Amino acid sequence: MIRKKSLHRDMADVNVYTAKRLKDMAMSLSGLAQAFADEIGGGGRLTRDDGLAAMQTAAAAVCGECTRCNLYCGSRRDESYYLYYLLRSFEQKGKIEMEDMPRLFKEACRKKDEYILHLNRNLGRATMNLSWKNRFLESRDTVIVQFRELAAILEEFSGQMENATDITGSWEDSIRYLFRRYHVRVENLLILEYENEQKEAFLTLRSTNGRCMTARDASQVVGRAVGGSRWIAAKDSKNIITRNPATFRFVEEGKYRMLYGVARLAKGGELVSGDNFTFHEGLPRQVIMSLSDGMGSGMLASEDSSKVVELTEQLLETGFSARSALKLVNTVLLLAGTEQNPATLDLCCVDLYTGVLEAMKLGAVPTFIMGREGVEIMEAGSLPMGVVKSIEPVLLSRKLWDNDRIIMVSDGVLEALPGENKEETLKEFLEGTGNGNPQEMAERILSFAASFQDMPGDDMTVLVGGIFEH
């Protein structure tokens, strides 16, 4: 529950009510997801009922009143091993052949070829129906995952609100005083402090002298009023304070900031690189670095990897965890069909308040961390996205310190290096080159890898992030 340090309107009580409603919504979504899961049955193979239905239909079309081989009636027995053998033979070869039929059928049936033709046709239809059923079940499974992840997000958010402390009373007077000096009226405000000691402020502001004030300048005023810390205006707030009242959100900056550099080289003969990257300050005090390598090279690979990066970035900004975002993107690519080319994804999320790095990998090559203890290789091998339905992203976590570096490369960089252990080759180069400007480091690494080939055999991308204390 939000703890009040002073009587401050009823805003804290509103947050408690909101947190409770969000938790109720989370429980509803979890229940809905469970209801979906309970209804989904197993699939993937032809069943005994599929085989009996195919035999019955074939017998109705061919056999008429004939009961000489009695094939259908014999297969109806629960202990019939032959029906199981028939189904597995069809799955392995795609058709039933004469050699698969029992001896009595071969000796007694007068329309053997016609019966087998109808049997194969019926089993083929059953296989097609099974394929569509499995695709439908996969779609339902995607909905279940989304429900569960949305429930987790709502529950986490409600927990943050419940455990937040309302510290408005401690800073209200100083905030109102400083803004009044800039001819800005504070009509309402709420300042919360979360469990990790990060602060967030919601201020309803309007100018009183007809002049405007930028949200960036207002964040500096908030910082001076609240203990001299560094604050920034949230990206979802307006940019200008005018005479019309509007609510602005300000977030306390983290201890660290990040800079990045990137160097790219397309495969020889290609105009467009199939690799795509992003360096994005999404949620408050969080930086997202990602690198995706589309299968193959050129424009098609670029479109595939770009789609992976954009979908993942949107989900992370919405509030999905890195693991959930990668699993959802993988499922979407899988359901897109066989024409969808798979892509790898290397994702790093850095908390600028704590300096903690969370890396997620799906089919991506190792990430290299240059820190106080030297160069560390963060490796997690897996299949590319969009290949396997039950693929699990691998989570790796590290604490970063001032002046550390994160080096992400595509597989074209490692493949260009000499020797069998290419990761160690790049590690030795990084240990010898030392820290530097992220952009210069990215260019040096790319030049080093490209020096071993006359023409790049694959797309090559190097993304370097540097973390620094304010």
C-alpha positions in Angstrom: 0.0 0.0 0.0 1.2 3.5 -0.7 2.3 5.1 2.5 1.5 8.8 3.1 4.0 10.9 4.7 1.5 13.7 5.0 -2.2 14.4 4.2 -2.0 15.1 0.5 -5.4 15.3 -1.1 -6.7 11.8 -2.0 -4.2 11.0 -4.8 -2.5 8.2 -2.8 -5.9 6.6 -2.1 -6.7 6.8 -5.8 -3.4 4.9 -6.5 -4.3 2.2 -4.0 -7.7 1.8 -5.7 -6.1 1.7 -9.1 -3.5 -0.9 -8.0 -6.3 -3.1 -6.7 -8.3 -2.9 -9.9 -5.2 -3.6 -12.0 -4.5 -6.7 -9.9 -8.1 -7.9 -10.4 -7.7 -7.4 -14.1 -4.4 -9.4 -14.0 -6.2 -12.3 -12.2 -9.0 -12.2 -14.8 -6.5 -12.4 -17.7 -4.7 -15.3 -16.0 -8.0 -17.2 -15.5 -8.9 -16.6 -19.2 -5.5 -17.9 -20.3 -6.0 -21.0 -18.1 -9.4 -21.6 -19.6 -8.0 -21.5 -23.1 -5.2 -23.9 -22.1 -7.6 -26.4 -20.5 -9.6 -26.6 -23.7 -6.6 -27.3 -26.0 -6.0 -30.9 -26.6 -3.0 -32.7 -28.0 -2.4 -32.8 -31.7 0.3 -33.5 -34.2 -0.4 -37.1 -35.4 -3.2 -39.0 -37.0 -5.4 -40.8 -34.4 -7.1 -44.2 -34.3 -10.4 -42.4 -35.1 -8.9 -40.8 -38.2 -7.8 -44.2 -39.5 -11.2 -45.9 -38.8 -13.0 -43.0 -40.6 -10.7 -43.3 -43.6 -11.3 -47.1 -43.8 -15.0 -46.8 -43.4 -15.2 -44.2 -46.2 -13.1 -46.3 -48.5 -15.2 -49.4 -47.7 -18.4 -47.5 -48.5 -17.1 -46.4 -51.8 -15.5 -49.7 -52.9 -16.6 -52.7 -50.9 -20.4 -52.4 -50.9 -21.8 -55.6 -49.3 -18.5 -57.5 -49.5 -17.1 -58.8 -46.2 -14.4 -61.2 -47.5 -11.4 -59.5 -45.9 -13.4 -57.8 -43.1 -10.6 -55.2 -42.8 -12.6 -52.4 -41.2 -14.3 -54.5 -38.6 -11.0 -56.1 -37.6 -9.4 -52.7 -37.2 -12.2 -51.5 -34.8 -10.9 -53.8 -32.1 -9.1 -51.8 -29.4 -6.1 -54.1 -29.4 -5.7 -53.9 -33.2 -2.0 -53.3 -33.8 -2.5 -53.3 -37.6 -4.3 -49.9 -37.6 -1.5 -48.3 -35.7 1.0 -49.7 -38.1 -1.1 -48.4 -41.1 -1.2 -44.9 -39.7 2.6 -44.8 -39.0 3.4 -46.1 -42.5 1.3 -43.4 -44.1 3.0 -40.7 -42.0 6.5 -41.9 -42.9 5.9 -42.5 -46.6 3.0 -40.2 -47.4 1.0 -43.1 -48.8 -0.1 -46.7 -48.2 1.3 -49.3 -50.6 0.2 -52.8 -51.3 3.1 -54.3 -49.2 1.6 -52.5 -46.2 -1.7 -54.3 -46.4 -2.4 -57.6 -44.5 -2.2 -61.0 -46.2 -5.9 -61.7 -46.0 -6.6 -58.4 -47.9 -4.2 -59.3 -50.6 -5.7 -62.8 -51.1 -9.4 -62.0 -50.8 -10.0 -58.5 -52.1 -11.0 -58.2 -55.7 -10.6 -54.4 -55.8 -7.3 -54.0 -54.1 -5.9 -51.1 -56.1 -9.2 -49.1 -56.0 -9.5 -49.6 -52.2 -5.9 -48.4 -51.6 -6.5 -45.4 -53.8 -9.5 -44.3 -51.7 -7.7 -45.1 -48.5 -4.8 -42.9 -49.4 -7.1 -40.1 -50.5 -9.0 -40.2 -47.2 -5.9 -40.3 -45.1 -4.5 -37.4 -47.1 -7.6 -35.3 -46.3 -7.3 -36.3 -42.6 -3.7 -35.1 -42.7 -4.7 -31.8 -44.2 -7.4 -31.3 -41.6 -4.8 -32.1 -38.9 -2.4 -29.6 -40.3 -5.0 -26.8 -40.1 -6.1 -27.9 -36.7 -2.5 -27.7 -35.4 -2.0 -24.3 -37.0 -5.2 -23.2 -35.2 -4.0 -24.6 -31.9 -0.7 -22.7 -32.4 -2.7 -19.5 -32.9 -4.6 -20.2 -29.7 -1.4 -20.9 -27.9 -0.1 -17.4 -29.0 -3.3 -15.8 -27.5 -2.7 -17.7 -24.2 0.9 -16.4 -24.1 -0.3 -12.9 -24.7 -2.9 -13.1 -22.0 -0.4 -14.4 -19.5 2.2 -11.8 -20.3 -0.4 -9.0 -20.1 -1.5 -10.4 -16.7 2.1 -10.4 -15.5 2.6 -6.8 -16.6 -0.5 -5.6 -14.9 0.4 -7.5 -11.7 3.9 -6.1 -11.7 2.6 -2.6 -12.3 0.0 -2.9 -9.5 2.7 -4.2 -7.2 4.9 -1.1 -8.0 2.0 1.2 -7.1 1.2 -0.7 -3.9 4.8 -0.6 -2.7 5.4 3.0 -3.7 5.7 5.8 -1.1 4.0 9.1 -1.6 6.7 11.7 -0.7 4.8 14.7 -2.1 4.6 16.3 1.3 8.4 16.4 1.6 9.0 18.4 -1.5 5.7 20.2 -2.3 6.7 23.5 -0.8 10.1 23.7 -2.6 8.6 22.7 -5.9 5.8 25.3 -5.8 8.2 28.0 -4.7 10.8 27.4 -7.5 8.1 27.2 -10.2 6.5 30.3 -8.9 9.8 32.1 -9.5 9.5 31.1 -13.2 5.9 32.3 -13.4 4.6 28.7 -13.6 1.7 27.7 -11.4 1.7 24.1 -9.9 -2.0 23.2 -9.8 -1.5 19.6 -8.7 1.4 17.3 -8.0 2.2 13.8 -6.9 5.7 12.4 -6.2 6.3 8.7 -5.7 9.4 6.8 -4.6 9.6 3.2 -5.6 11.2 0.2 -3.9 14.5 0.8 -5.8 14.5 4.4 -4.5 13.8 5.9 -7.9 11.5 8.8 -7.9 8.7 9.8 -10.3 6.7 13.1 -10.3 3.4 14.0 -11.9 2.9 17.8 -12.1 -0.1 19.7 -13.5 1.4 23.0 -14.7 0.5 26.2 -16.5 2.3 29.5 -17.1 1.0 32.6 -15.5 2.6 35.4 -17.5 1.7 34.4 -21.0 5.2 33.0 -21.7 6.0 29.3 -22.4 8.5 27.0 -20.6 10.0 23.8 -22.1 9.5 20.5 -20.3 13.3 20.1 -20.3 13.7 23.4 -18.3 10.9 22.3 -16.0 12.8 19.0 -15.3 15.8 21.0 -14.2 13.6 23.0 -11.8 12.2 19.7 -10.4 15.8 18.4 -9.9 16.8 21.5 -8.0 13.7 21.3 -5.8 14.1 17.6 -5.0 17.5 17.4 -3.5 19.6 18.5 -6.4 19.2 15.2 -8.3 19.0 14.9 -12.2 15.5 14.6 -13.7 14.2 14.3 -17.2 10.8 14.8 -18.8 9.1 11.6 -19.8 8.8 11.1 -23.6 5.0 10.7 -23.3 4.6 14.2 -21.9 4.1 17.4 -23.8 7.2 19.5 -24.7 5.9 23.0 -23.8 4.2 24.4 -20.7 1.5 27.0 -21.8 -1.3 28.9 -20.2 -3.5 25.9 -20.6 -3.1 23.4 -17.6 -1.5 20.1 -18.6 0.0 17.2 -16.6 3.7 16.4 -17.1 5.6 13.3 -15.9 9.2 13.7 -14.8 11.5 10.8 -14.0 14.7 10.8 -11.9 17.7 10.0 -14.1 19.7 6.9 -13.4 23.3 6.8 -12.2 24.6 6.0 -15.6 24.3 7.1 -19.2 25.2 5.2 -22.4 26.8 6.1 -25.8 27.0 3.8 -28.8 28.8 3.3 -32.0 28.0 1.1 -35.0 30.0 -0.1 -38.1 28.4 -2.1 -41.0 29.5 -3.8 -44.2 27.2 -5.5 -46.6 28.1 -8.9 -48.2 30.1 -8.6 -51.4 27.9 -7.8 -54.3 24.9 -6.7 -52.2 23.8 -3.1 -51.9 21.8 -3.6 -48.7 23.0 -5.3 -45.5 20.7 -8.1 -44.1 21.6 -7.1 -40.5 19.6 -4.5 -38.5 20.3 -2.9 -35.2 18.7 -0.5 -32.7 20.0 1.6 -29.8 16.9 3.0 -28.1 16.1 4.6 -24.8 12.7 3.1 -24.4 11.2 2.9 -20.9 12.5 5.4 -18.3 16.2 4.8 -17.3 16.4 1.8 -19.7 18.5 1.4 -22.8 17.8 -1.3 -25.4 20.5 -2.5 -27.8 19.6 -5.2 -30.3 21.1 -6.8 -33.3 19.2 -9.0 -35.7 20.7 -11.1 -38.6 18.2 -12.1 -41.3 18.8 -15.4 -43.0 20.8 -14.9 -46.1 21.7 -11.4 -47.3 20.3 -8.5 -49.3 16.9 -6.8 -49.2 14.9 -9.8 -48.2 17.1 -10.6 -45.2 17.1 -6.9 -44.2 13.3 -6.8 -44.2 13.1 -9.9 -42.0 15.7 -8.7 -39.5 14.1 -5.2 -39.5 10.7 -6.7 -38.7 12.2 -8.7 -35.8 13.8 -5.6 -34.3 10.7 -3.4 -34.7 8.4 -5.9 -33.2 10.7 -6.6 -30.2 11.2 -2.9 -29.6 7.5 -2.2 -29.6 6.8 -5.0 -27.1 9.5 -3.8 -24.8 8.2 -0.2 -24.8 4.8 -1.6 -24.0 6.1 -3.2 -20.8 6.7 -6.8 -21.8 9.8 -8.4 -20.3 12.6 -9.3 -22.6 11.9 -13.0 -22.4 8.2 -12.5 -23.1 8.9 -10.2 -26.0 11.3 -12.6 -27.7 8.9 -15.5 -27.2 6.0 -13.6 -28.7 8.0 -12.4 -31.7 9.2 -16.0 -32.3 5.6 -17.3 -32.3 4.4 -14.5 -34.7 7.2 -15.4 -37.1 6.5 -19.1 -36.8 2.8 -18.5 -37.6 3.7 -16.3 -40.6 4.2 -19.5 -42.6 7.0 -21.4 -44.3 7.8 -18.5 -46.6 9.0 -16.5 -43.6 12.8 -16.5 -43.3 14.1 -17.0 -39.8 16.3 -14.4 -38.1 18.5 -14.3 -35.1 18.2 -11.7 -32.4 20.7 -10.5 -29.9 19.1 -8.2 -27.2 20.6 -6.2 -24.4 18.6 -4.2 -21.9 20.6 -2.0 -19.5 19.2 -0.5 -16.4 20.7 3.0 -16.1 19.8 3.3 -12.4 21.5 0.1 -11.3 23.9 -0.7 -14.2 22.5 -4.2 -14.5 22.6 -5.7 -18.0 20.1 -8.4 -19.1 21.0 -10.1 -22.4 18.6 -12.3 -24.3 19.7 -14.4 -27.2 17.9 -16.4 -29.9 20.3 -18.0 -32.3 22.7 -15.1 -32.0 26.5 -15.3 -31.7 28.2 -14.4 -28.4 28.3 -10.9 -26.9 31.6 -9.6 -25.5 31.8 -7.5 -22.3 34.9 -5.4 -21.6 35.1 -4.6 -17.9 37.4 -4.5 -14.9 38.2 -8.2 -15.1 39.1 -8.2 -18.8 36.9 -9.4 -21.7 34.1 -11.8 -20.9 32.3 -13.9 -23.6 28.5 -14.2 -23.0 27.4 -17.2 -25.1 24.1 -19.0 -25.6 23.6 -21.1 -28.7 20.1 -21.7 -30.1 18.1 -21.9 -33.3 17.0 -18.7 -35.2 13.6 -17.2 -34.5 10.7 -18.6 -36.4 12.1 -22.1 -36.6 10.8 -24.0 -33.5 7.6 -23.2 -31.7 8.8 -24.1 -28.2 12.1 -22.2 -28.5 13.2 -20.6 -25.2 15.3 -17.4 -25.2 18.4 -17.6 -22.9 18.7 -15.0 -20.2 22.2 -13.7 -19.2 22.7 -11.1 -16.6 25.7 -9.0 -15.6 26.5 -6.0 -13.4 28.2 -3.2 -15.5 30.5 -0.5 -14.1 31.7 2.9 -15.2 33.6 2.7 -18.6 32.5 -0.9 -19.4 31.8 -1.8 -23.0 29.2 -4.1 -24.6 30.3 -5.5 -28.0 27.6 -7.1 -30.2 28.5 -8.6 -33.6 26.7 -10.5 -36.3 27.9 -13.9 -37.4 29.5 -12.5 -40.5 32.1 -10.8 -38.3 33.1 -14.0 -36.5 33.1 -16.1 -39.6 35.6 -13.8 -41.2 38.2 -14.4 -38.4 40.9 -17.0 -38.7 41.3 -20.1 -36.6 38.8 -22.6 -35.3 38.0 -20.8 -32.0 36.9 -17.5 -33.5 35.4 -16.2 -30.3 38.8 -16.4 -28.6 40.4 -14.7 -31.6 38.1 -11.7 -31.2 38.6 -11.8 -27.4 42.4 -11.5 -27.8 42.0 -8.6 -30.2 39.7 -6.8 -27.8 42.1 -7.3 -24.9 44.8 -5.8 -27.0 42.9 -2.8 -28.3 41.6 -1.5 -25.0 38.6 0.8 -24.3 37.9 3.8 -26.4 35.2 5.8 -28.0 32.4 3.4 -28.9 32.2 4.5 -32.5 36.0 4.2 -33.0 35.9 0.8 -31.3 33.2 -0.4 -33.7 35.2 0.7 -36.7 38.4 -0.9 -35.5 36.7 -4.2 -34.9 35.0 -4.2 -38.3 38.3 -3.3 -40.0 40.1 -6.1 -38.1 37.5 -8.7 -39.2 37.3 -7.5 -42.8 41.1 -7.6 -43.2 41.0 -11.4 -43.5 38.8 -11.4 -46.6 39.2 -9.8 -50.0 35.4 -9.4 -50.2 32.9 -9.9 -47.3 31.4 -13.4 -47.4 28.4 -12.3 -45.3 26.9 -9.1 -43.9 29.0 -7.7 -41.1 27.8 -5.5 -38.2 29.5 -4.3 -35.0 27.5 -2.5 -32.3 29.4 -1.1 -29.3 27.8 0.4 -26.2 29.7 2.3 -23.5 28.3 2.9 -20.0 29.5 6.0 -18.1 28.6 7.5 -14.7 27.1 11.0 -14.8 
